[in-house]
Amino acid sequence: MLASSALFFRLGVKHLILPMGSPKMFAEGGLYGQRLVQWLVWGLAGDESLAYYQRTHWQVRMVMAGKQLPVLQEAAERVLEKTKEANGPFLWFVITPDFDQMWQWMGQAFVSGVNGRNEAVQALYGYAIPPAPLLISFGKPLISQDILPPLLYEEVQCYWTQQPGYSLTEECLRRILYDYAFLRGTWRADKTGRAEEAVHYRQAWENGPVLGLGQRLGPFWYPLAVSQPIADEGQE
C-alpha cells in the first residue's frame, strides 16, 4: 500500500485519497470481521508505517466519516502527531463504518453555517482538499459513498483495474494518466464539424461494446474483453 502511494506521489500527485474501511467490511463476520479494526490500526498507524511517513515527509490523515471508534480515533491522533510538521504530499485515509453515520457526520458541517464547498471540506476534513478529478479503483465498475467520500469530487474520470491488492505498476499508472490527460478531454466550446467527424466511425458507434458487462470467474466477477476500435471508414 505505501509503495503504491509512493508511486503516485513520485508522478506528481499532491493529494491521494484512500478509502480504507467500508460498511460492508465492518459488517463482515468470521476472522476478518473480528480483526478488521486491529488490522487498520496496525497498517495505518503502526510503528513501521509511522516511521515510513516521517522518512517520506508525507502529511498523513486518518478521517472517520461517521462514528468515532475510540481505538481508531486514537490511531488517527497518533498519525497526526507524527506527521503534522511534514511538508510533503497529503495521504488521506478515509474510513466509513456506516452510511447513516456518515451523513450525520457530514451534516455537522452545514449545521455550523459553512458557506460553500471549500468551507464544508475544511470543517469536515481539517483542510480544504481540492476536488478529486481522477478515480482509480479495482474490480467491478461501481460507485459508492465510501469510494468517493462526501464533498471530495465534482466531475471524476474513472478507471478500474483487475489486478488484486496494491499491485498497480508504474507502466499501468502511466497509461491511465496519459489517457486521462490526453485522450479523455474531448469537450470543446465550438462543436462545428464534430458530428460530421463522428460519421466516419459509424460502425463503432452503432456496434460498440457495453462497458460493465462481465463474466464469473469462480466466486468473482471479471470484465468481458473489449474489441479493438473500428478503423475510420474513410481509410483503406
N, C-alpha and C positions, 0 to 999 in steps of 0.2 A: 504493500500500500504506500509506504513512504517513498520507495523507489519510483513508483508510478507518479506520485505527486511531484517529485523532483524533476521528472521528465517534462511535465507541464511547465513548471517554473523556469526550467532551462530554456524553453522555447518562447519565453516572454509573457506567460500568463501572470497576472498580478493578484487575482482573486480566484481561488479554487474552492468550490462548494461540494462537499462530500456528504450525502445522506448516509448515516451510519446505523440507523435503527428505525424500523417502520412498525406500524401497528400489527402487521402480520407477523413480524419477527417476535414482537413481545407477546403475541398470542400463542406461539408455538409451545407444544408440550415436549416431553422427553428431556433428555440431557441437554439438548440445545436450548430449550426454554429456561431450564434451571441455571444454565451457565452464561446466558447472554449478557447480563449486566456485568458479571465478573470479567468476561472477555472484553467488553467495551472499555472498562476501566483499565485493564492491563494493556490493551492495544493502543489506546489513545492517550493514556496518562501514566503509563508505567515508566520506570526509571530509564529504560533504554530509549523509549520514544521521547521523553523529556530531554535527554542528552542530545538526541538527534536534532530536535527543534533548535536547541541552543547553538549547536555547531553550524547549522544552516541559516541561522538568524531569521527563521520563519516567525511570523506573527500568527499564532495558532489560537483558535477559539472553539470551545465546545458550547453549542447552543441547544438548550432543551426547549423544543417547540411544544410546550404543554406542561404537564405536571412535572414539578421539580423533584425527581427521585433523589433523596439525600446523598446516596453514595455517588451518583453521577454528578450532582452539584458540587460535591467536594472535589471530584476529579477535575471538573471544569475550572474551579478556583485554583487548583494546583497548576493546571496548564497556563492559565492567565498569569499567575505569579511568575512563572519561569520564562514567559515569552513577552511580557508587556513592554520590555525595553528594547525588543528587537526592531530592526528596520527593514526586514525583507518582505517578501510577498505574504499575502494572507492565506491561511488554510482554515476553512470553516467546516467543522464537523457539526451537522445538524441531526438531532435525534428526535424522532416523533413517536412517542409511545401510543398516542390515541388521537384520532382526528377531532373528536369533540373538544378535547382538552386543548388541542392546537388552536381551534377557533376562539376558545375562551382566552387563551394567551394572546392571540392576535388582537382581540377586542380591547385589550389593555391600552394599546397604542392610540386607539381612536377615542377612548374614554378620556385620555389625558389631553385631548384637544390639539392633536398634531395637525399641521397644515401641509398636506401633500405627501407624496410617496417618500421622499428623502427623509423627512422628519419622522415618518412612521417607521422606516427601516432603522433609523438612528435609535428610536425608542425601544425597538424590539431586540436589535442585534448589537447595539452599542457602537455602531459605526455605519456611516452612510454607504453601504455596499452598492456599487453600480449594478444596474440590471444585467443579468447573465444573457449573453447573446447566443450561447452555444451549449447544447446538452450532448454528452457522450455517455451512453448507458449500455446495458448488457441484456441480452435475451430477447423476450417478446417486446415489440414496439408498443409501449403503453406509457401513459402519463398518470401520475397520482400526486397528491398534495405533499407527500413526503419526498418524492423525487424532485419536484420543483417547489421548494419551500415558499411560503407566502411572501409576496411583495418583491421577490428577488428576480423577477423576469418580466419582460414585456413581450417582444417577439423573439422566439427561440428557434434556432436551426438545430434539428435533432438527428443524431446518428446512433445506431445500435450495433455493437459488435456481438459476435458469438463466441468470443474467447473467454472462458471462465476466469473468475477472480481478477486480480490486478495484474493482468499479463499483457496489457497494451504495449506494443512495441513502438519504438521511435518511428520506424518506417510507416506503420499504420496510422499513427497520430499525425505525421506529416501529410499523408494522403488526405486525411479528414480536414486538416487545416487548409490545405490547398483547395479542396472542394468548397469549403466554407468561404474562403477569401476570394476565389476567382471564378467559381462556376455557379454558385447559388444566387449570386446577385444579378438577377435578370430584370428587375424593375427599372423602368426609365420613364421620365416625365413625358417625353414626346414619343408616343407609340406609333407614329406614322410608319407604315410598311411592316409592322410587326406581324400582323395577321397574315399578310401575303407571304412572309418568310416561312410561317408555320405550315403553309400548304405544301411546301416541298417535302415535309416529313409526315404527310397524311397517314401513311401506313403505320407509323409509330404511334400516332395519337389514336387511331382507330383500333389498334390491336395491342395496345400497351399492357404491361402487367399491373396487377393489383398489389401494391406494397402492403405487406402484412399477412398475406396468405402463407401457410406453413404446413408442416407435417409433424407427426410424432416420431421421436427417436426414443423408444422405451418410455420412461415417465416424463420426458421433456419435449418441448416444442422446438422446432427448428425451421427457419425460413425456406420457402421454395426458391430455387435458383431463378435469377432474373436473366432473360436473354440479352444478348448484345444489342445495342441500339441499331435501328434500321438506317441504312445509308440514305443520303439525300437523293430523292428521285431524279434530280437534275444531273446526277453524276452517273457515269457508266462504271 
